[in-house]
Amino acid sequence: MNADDNAQHWRDPQDDSDASIVTAPLLQRVQDSLRRLAPELAGAPLGARSREDSSLRVHACHGRLRELEVLRDALLALRVQHADLEPRQIVVMAPDIQAYAPLLPAVFGTPW
């Protein structure tokens, strides 16, 4: 059994509704692609609303401090755009979060 056979084995046949994937937000497309073991879904043609889609963001920065500064600015902009947004609705991911810990007070201030 090769990798494609294995992926086909674990796919849910009821989960093959690809018709709405072009209009789905990018984050949902990536999630569906991972969930269905179907990498081609994330690469499906983008819909007309793709330029306005901010469901998934990737920022490239030259260092950890700059990454945190960009994150702060992005979070502040989100709060302005979406006043009802709550902290529990935001996820920030990093490969080694402890490496950022010493820099957090410099960018976000002290929490106390």
HELIX and SHEET records of a PDB file:
HELIX    1   1 ALA A    3  TRP A   10  1                                   8    
HELIX    2   2 PRO A   13  ASP A   15  5                                   3    
HELIX    3   3 ASP A   18  SER A   20  5                                   3    
HELIX    4   4 LEU A   26  ARG A   36  1                                  11    
HELIX    5   5 PRO A   39  LEU A   41  5                                   3    
HELIX    6   6 ALA A   48  GLU A   52  5                                   5    
HELIX    7   7 ARG A   64  GLN A   81  1                                  18    
HELIX    8   8 PRO A   87  GLN A   89  5                                   3    
HELIX    9   9 ILE A   97  ALA A   99  5                                   3    
HELIX   10  10 ALA A  101  LEU A  103  5                                   3    
HELIX   11  11 LEU A  104  PHE A  108  1                                   5    
END                                                                             
